[in-house]
Amino acid sequence: MSSFAIRHAAIFTVDPRNRVIPDGTLVVQDGVITQAGDDREVNIPENCEVIDARGHALLPGLIDCHSHSSLMRGITENMPLMEWLPWYQLEHRAMTEEFAYHSARLCYLEALQSGTTCVIDMFRYMDRCADAAGELGLRVQLAPYVADKPGKDFFSTREENRQLIHSHHETQNGRIRVWMGLEHLFYCTEDAYREAAQLSREYGVGIHTHCSEQKEEERAVTAELGRRSLAMLDHYGILGERTLLAHCVWLNDEEIARVADTGTSIAHCPVSNAKLASGVARVPEMLAAGVTVGLGTDGPVCNNSLTMFEEMKFASLIQKATRLDATALPADQILRMATINGAKALGLDHEIGSLEVGKKADLLLLDLGKANMTPVSVSEQGGNLLWNLVYAASSSNVAGVWVDGARLIDNGEATLVTQSSVITEAQRQGLALFAACDKLSHTRAAMV
């Protein structure tokens, strides 16, 4: 890997002190950050490429803690979760390896273009998702959509999850890692959860599943299983420091305390939760209890966008609006949720999530010389730039993205793939998937 230095950037380190360096320089050698400090104090090595970043901000790459790759965008609209799920299942009934591969390529491209350097993806045929991630250079955690209850055979199997660990865990120089993935309490048996806990310990991998997304879902779980969702997951033995729960909109005080006590992390998906009318998660209470909370997009099917800038802004504003409290979830907390908190939730905070010496160079360079970021005032406390990173920045400001020190986005363009070919093929495959789902829906309707 080449060595390079990014000079004269406003650096937001997101380190334990939230250090901001108004005129900073960061040096990368062999994919690792070796220096980060005031430009006057950094010694740039000889034969090192120098990138002049005046008028730019440098951040850790953003981390999407919960996503589902898909070609289905703008199809299942105006539906609450329990109405939406049967339509979403059609996609998985129609899913093929080819559809999965092109879904992942399109979603990973969109993620990179919007400054996201790491995604946990819960999907199907995840060996092909690994192929897509390898092509684009994205860092991914792959959590197969496992379901083993009768009638759910269109999802991934427990054996597929185990085999994926053997074949793909820590491949692509460690950028691809495999987790145990469990769809939901209504989709998975007790054996599946207990096996996931066992394999998590055996292989040292994480566990990812959904929990307490909607009020009606919570009532249904309690009625059928005799416990609330979190208590059921606790009973199955999967709560712990290697477990990441998506959503958790309807946790009560005791459940938040239990999540904190077990070291379990939460992926907060504010846009998806709003779009599916699921509610507003109690994030301030979670953070106050010591829970690690990252941000997730939940994928294009129930979000339409994979832009973490939207998640950051909405995560803050929805709390301010519903609590009538303008101080709720300020920009510094939100930026940590999108970076270092996300890294911690994925068990990667020793590698990524902040700009510190010794960490991998997963970087996001933002162009501040556009109308939406002007004027710029930056200080060691962040100035107005801190707030505008959360409330004003967008994908249009992304000037550069690096993963492991390799530049994957250069002025909005992917460097390892031809964007137009990815998009053109995704368009063709997407229409074919729409047609396959439509055929399945008519077939199933005729059988009723």
C-alpha positions in Angstrom: 0.0 0.0 0.0 1.2 3.5 -0.8 2.0 6.1 1.8 0.3 9.5 1.7 -0.3 12.5 3.8 -3.5 14.6 3.9 -2.5 18.2 4.8 -4.3 21.3 6.0 -7.6 19.6 6.6 -10.0 20.3 9.5 -9.5 17.0 11.3 -12.3 15.6 13.5 -10.5 12.7 15.2 -13.5 11.4 17.3 -10.9 10.2 19.8 -11.8 9.9 23.5 -11.3 13.7 23.9 -13.2 14.5 20.7 -10.1 16.4 19.5 -10.6 18.7 16.6 -7.5 20.0 14.7 -8.4 23.1 12.6 -5.3 22.9 10.4 -4.3 19.3 10.6 -2.2 16.7 8.8 -2.7 13.0 8.8 -0.1 10.5 7.6 -0.9 7.0 6.4 1.7 4.3 5.8 0.8 0.8 4.7 -2.8 1.4 5.3 -2.3 2.5 8.9 -2.5 6.0 10.5 1.0 6.8 11.7 0.6 10.5 12.5 -2.3 12.9 13.2 -1.8 16.4 14.5 -1.3 20.1 13.8 0.3 20.6 10.4 3.2 22.5 12.0 4.1 19.5 14.2 3.8 16.6 11.7 6.9 15.3 10.0 5.9 14.0 6.5 8.1 11.1 5.4 10.1 11.3 2.2 8.6 9.8 -1.0 5.1 10.3 0.5 2.2 11.5 -1.7 0.8 14.7 -0.3 -2.8 15.6 -0.8 -3.6 19.3 -0.2 -6.9 19.3 1.7 -7.4 23.0 2.3 -11.1 23.7 2.4 -11.9 20.1 3.5 -12.8 18.2 6.6 -11.3 14.8 7.4 -13.4 12.3 9.5 -13.4 8.6 10.2 -15.4 6.7 7.7 -19.0 6.4 8.6 -20.3 3.0 9.8 -23.7 1.6 9.0 -24.6 -0.8 11.8 -27.7 -2.4 10.2 -28.5 -2.8 6.5 -30.1 -5.2 4.1 -28.9 -5.1 0.6 -31.6 -5.0 -2.0 -32.7 -4.0 -5.5 -36.2 -3.2 -4.2 -36.4 0.5 -3.7 -39.7 2.5 -3.7 -41.8 -0.6 -4.0 -43.2 -1.3 -0.5 -44.5 2.1 0.4 -47.1 3.5 2.9 -47.1 0.3 4.9 -46.6 -0.3 8.6 -44.1 -3.0 9.5 -46.5 -5.9 9.9 -48.1 -5.2 6.5 -44.7 -4.6 4.9 -43.2 -7.9 6.0 -45.2 -10.2 3.7 -44.2 -8.1 0.7 -40.6 -8.1 1.7 -40.7 -11.9 2.0 -41.6 -12.0 -1.7 -38.2 -10.6 -2.5 -36.5 -13.4 -0.6 -38.7 -16.0 -2.2 -37.6 -14.7 -5.6 -34.0 -14.2 -4.6 -31.2 -15.8 -6.6 -27.4 -15.6 -6.3 -27.3 -13.2 -9.2 -29.9 -10.9 -7.7 -28.1 -11.0 -4.4 -24.7 -10.1 -6.0 -26.1 -7.1 -7.9 -28.1 -6.0 -4.9 -24.9 -5.9 -2.9 -22.8 -4.2 -5.6 -25.3 -1.4 -6.0 -25.8 -0.9 -2.2 -22.1 -1.0 -1.5 -21.4 1.5 -4.2 -24.1 3.9 -2.8 -22.6 3.4 0.7 -19.1 4.4 -0.4 -20.3 7.3 -2.4 -22.0 8.7 0.7 -18.9 8.3 2.9 -19.7 4.9 4.5 -16.6 2.7 4.9 -18.1 -0.2 6.9 -21.5 -1.9 6.7 -23.0 -4.9 8.5 -25.2 -6.5 5.9 -27.9 -9.0 6.7 -28.9 -10.7 3.4 -28.9 -13.9 1.3 -26.2 -15.6 -0.7 -23.6 -13.7 1.2 -20.7 -15.4 -0.5 -21.8 -13.3 -3.5 -22.0 -10.2 -1.3 -18.4 -10.9 -0.3 -17.5 -10.9 -4.0 -19.2 -7.5 -4.4 -17.4 -6.1 -1.3 -14.1 -7.4 -2.6 -14.6 -5.7 -5.9 -15.5 -2.3 -4.4 -13.1 -2.5 -1.4 -15.8 -1.9 1.2 -15.3 -3.2 4.8 -18.3 -5.5 5.6 -19.6 -7.7 8.3 -21.8 -10.4 6.7 -24.7 -11.7 8.8 -26.8 -14.2 6.8 -30.6 -14.0 7.1 -31.0 -17.3 9.0 -34.5 -18.7 9.6 -35.2 -22.3 10.5 -38.9 -22.5 11.5 -41.3 -24.3 9.2 -42.3 -22.3 6.1 -39.3 -20.0 6.2 -37.1 -22.1 3.9 -36.6 -19.1 1.6 -34.1 -17.6 4.0 -30.6 -18.8 4.8 -29.9 -21.9 6.7 -27.8 -22.4 9.9 -25.4 -24.6 7.9 -24.9 -21.8 5.3 -24.0 -19.5 8.1 -21.4 -21.9 9.5 -19.9 -22.6 6.0 -19.7 -18.9 5.3 -17.6 -18.5 8.5 -15.2 -21.2 7.3 -15.0 -19.8 3.7 -15.0 -16.0 4.2 -14.4 -14.9 7.7 -11.4 -12.5 7.9 -10.8 -12.6 4.1 -9.8 -9.7 1.9 -7.1 -8.7 4.4 -9.6 -8.8 7.2 -12.1 -6.4 5.6 -14.7 -9.2 5.3 -15.9 -10.8 8.5 -18.8 -13.1 9.1 -21.3 -13.0 12.0 -24.1 -15.3 13.1 -27.3 -13.8 11.7 -30.8 -14.6 13.1 -33.9 -13.1 11.4 -36.4 -12.8 14.2 -38.1 -14.7 17.1 -41.0 -15.7 14.8 -38.5 -17.1 12.2 -35.9 -18.9 14.3 -36.2 -21.8 16.7 -34.6 -21.9 20.2 -32.0 -24.3 18.8 -30.9 -21.7 16.3 -30.4 -19.1 19.0 -28.5 -21.4 21.3 -26.3 -22.7 18.4 -25.6 -19.1 17.4 -24.4 -18.3 21.0 -22.2 -21.4 20.9 -20.7 -20.7 17.6 -20.1 -17.1 18.5 -18.0 -18.3 21.4 -16.3 -21.0 19.3 -15.4 -18.8 16.4 -15.1 -15.5 18.2 -17.7 -13.9 15.9 -20.7 -11.6 16.5 -24.4 -12.2 16.6 -26.9 -9.9 14.9 -30.7 -10.0 15.0 -33.8 -7.8 15.2 -35.5 -6.9 18.5 -38.6 -4.9 19.6 -39.1 -3.0 16.4 -42.8 -2.3 16.6 -45.4 -2.2 19.3 -47.7 -4.7 17.6 -44.8 -7.0 17.0 -43.9 -6.8 20.7 -47.5 -7.7 21.7 -47.5 -10.6 19.3 -44.2 -12.0 20.6 -45.5 -11.8 24.2 -48.7 -13.5 23.3 -47.1 -16.4 21.4 -43.9 -16.9 23.4 -44.9 -15.8 26.9 -42.1 -13.2 27.2 -41.2 -9.9 25.7 -38.7 -9.9 22.9 -35.6 -8.9 24.9 -36.5 -11.4 27.7 -36.9 -14.1 25.1 -33.5 -13.4 23.6 -32.0 -13.3 27.1 -33.6 -16.6 27.8 -32.0 -18.1 24.7 -28.6 -16.9 25.9 -27.6 -14.5 23.1 -27.2 -11.2 24.9 -23.6 -10.2 25.5 -20.7 -8.1 24.3 -20.6 -9.8 20.9 -24.3 -9.2 20.2 -25.8 -6.3 18.2 -29.6 -5.9 18.3 -31.3 -3.9 15.5 -34.0 -1.3 16.3 -35.1 -1.9 20.0 -37.7 0.9 19.6 -40.0 -0.4 22.4 -37.5 -1.2 25.2 -38.7 -0.3 28.7 -36.4 1.0 31.5 -35.6 -2.5 32.9 -34.8 -3.8 29.4 -32.5 -0.9 28.7 -30.7 -1.7 32.0 -30.4 -5.3 31.0 -28.9 -4.4 27.6 -26.4 -2.2 29.4 -25.6 -4.9 32.0 -24.9 -7.5 29.4 -22.8 -5.3 27.2 -25.1 -5.8 24.3 -25.1 -3.1 21.6 -27.9 -1.5 19.6 -28.2 -0.4 16.0 -30.6 2.6 15.9 -32.4 3.0 12.5 -34.4 6.2 12.9 -35.4 6.8 9.2 -36.6 3.2 8.8 -38.4 3.3 12.1 -40.2 6.5 11.1 -41.0 5.3 7.6 -42.6 2.0 8.8 -44.4 3.9 11.6 -42.6 1.8 14.2 -41.9 4.6 16.6 -38.9 6.5 18.1 -36.3 4.6 20.1 -35.3 5.9 23.5 -31.8 6.6 22.5 -31.0 9.3 25.1 -31.9 6.8 27.9 -29.9 4.1 26.2 -26.8 6.3 26.0 -27.3 7.5 29.6 -27.4 3.8 30.8 -24.1 3.1 29.1 -25.4 1.2 26.1 -23.3 1.4 22.9 -25.6 2.7 20.2 -24.6 2.9 16.5 -26.6 4.1 13.5 -28.1 2.0 10.7 -29.9 2.6 7.5 -31.8 -0.7 7.4 -31.3 -0.9 3.6 -33.1 0.6 0.6 -36.4 -1.5 1.0 -37.6 0.4 4.0 -35.4 3.5 3.9 -34.9 4.2 0.1 -31.5 5.8 1.0 -28.2 4.4 2.3 -26.9 7.9 3.3 -25.6 8.0 6.8 -25.7 11.8 6.8 -29.5 11.5 6.6 -29.5 9.1 9.6 -27.3 11.4 11.6 -29.5 14.5 11.1 -32.8 12.6 11.5 -31.6 10.7 14.6 -31.0 14.0 16.3 -34.1 15.9 15.1 -36.6 13.2 15.8 -35.5 13.2 19.5 -35.7 17.0 19.7 -39.1 17.0 18.1 -40.8 14.3 20.1 -39.3 15.3 23.4 -39.8 19.1 22.8 -36.1 19.4 23.9 -33.8 21.3 21.6 -30.7 19.9 23.5 -31.5 16.2 22.8 -28.7 14.3 21.0 -26.4 17.1 20.0 -24.0 16.9 17.0 -21.0 15.6 19.0 -23.0 12.6 20.3 -24.5 11.9 16.8 -21.1 12.0 15.1 -19.7 9.5 17.7 -22.8 7.2 17.0 -22.0 7.2 13.3 -18.3 6.4 13.8 -16.6 5.2 17.0 -19.9 3.9 18.6 -20.6 2.0 15.4 -17.1 0.6 15.4 -17.5 -0.5 19.1 -20.9 -2.1 18.3 -19.1 -4.2 15.6 -16.2 -5.1 17.8 -13.9 -3.0 15.6 -13.2 0.0 17.8 -9.5 -1.0 18.2 -9.2 -0.9 14.4 -11.5 1.8 13.0 -14.0 4.5 14.0 -11.6 7.3 15.0 -8.5 9.0 13.5 -5.8 7.8 15.9 -2.3 6.5 15.4 -2.2 2.8 14.9 -5.7 2.5 13.5 -6.6 1.5 10.0 -7.0 4.3 7.5 -10.7 4.3 6.9 -11.2 7.9 6.0 -13.8 10.4 4.8 -12.8 13.7 3.1 -15.5 16.3 2.7 -15.5 19.3 0.4 -16.5 22.4 2.5 -16.4 24.8 -0.5 -20.0 24.2 -1.5 -23.0 26.3 -0.8 -24.5 23.9 1.8 -21.3 24.1 4.0 -20.7 27.8 3.7 -19.6 29.8 5.7 -17.1 27.6 7.6 -15.8 28.4 11.1 -13.7 25.7 12.8 -12.1 25.7 16.2 -10.7 23.2 18.6 -14.2 22.7 19.8 -15.5 22.2 16.3 -17.0 25.6 15.6 -20.0 25.7 13.3 -18.5 23.0 11.2 -19.2 20.4 13.8 -22.9 21.1 13.6 -22.9 21.4 9.9 -21.3 18.0 9.5 -24.5 16.5 11.1 -27.2 19.0 9.9 -25.9 20.2 6.5 -23.4 17.8 4.9 -24.6 15.3 2.3 -23.2 12.8 -0.2 -22.5 15.7 -2.6 -19.7 16.9 -0.3 -17.8 13.5 -0.4 -14.5 14.2 -2.1 -12.6 11.1 -1.0 -13.1 7.8 0.8 -10.4 5.4 1.8 -10.6 1.9 3.3 -7.4 0.3 4.6 -5.5 3.3 3.1 -6.8 2.5 -0.4 -8.7 5.3 -2.1 -12.1 4.0 -3.2 -13.9 7.2 -4.0 -12.1 10.1 -5.8 -14.2 13.2 -6.3 -17.4 11.2 -6.2 -16.2 8.5 -8.5 -15.4 4.9 -7.6 -11.9 3.9 -8.3 -12.1 0.0 -8.4 -15.3 -0.4 -10.5 -16.9 1.3 -13.4 -19.9 3.0 -11.8 -22.0 3.2 -14.9 -21.7 -0.6 -15.5 -22.7 -1.3 -11.8 -25.8 0.9 -12.1 -26.8 -0.2 -15.6 -26.7 -3.9 -14.6 -28.5 -3.2 -11.3 -31.2 -1.5 -13.3 -31.6 -4.5 -15.5 -31.5 -7.0 -12.6 -33.8 -4.8 -10.5 -36.6 -4.9 -13.2 -36.2 -8.6 -13.5 -36.5 -9.0 -9.7 -39.7 -6.8 -9.8 -41.2 -9.1 -12.4 -40.3 -12.2 -10.5 -41.9 -10.8 -7.3 -45.0 -9.8 -9.2 -45.3 -13.3 -10.7 -45.0 -14.8 -7.3 -47.6 -12.5 -5.8 -50.1 -13.4 -8.5 -49.4 -17.1 -8.1 -49.8 -17.0 -4.3 -53.0 -14.9 -4.6 -54.4 -17.5 -7.0 -53.7 -20.2 -4.4 -55.6 -18.5 -1.6 
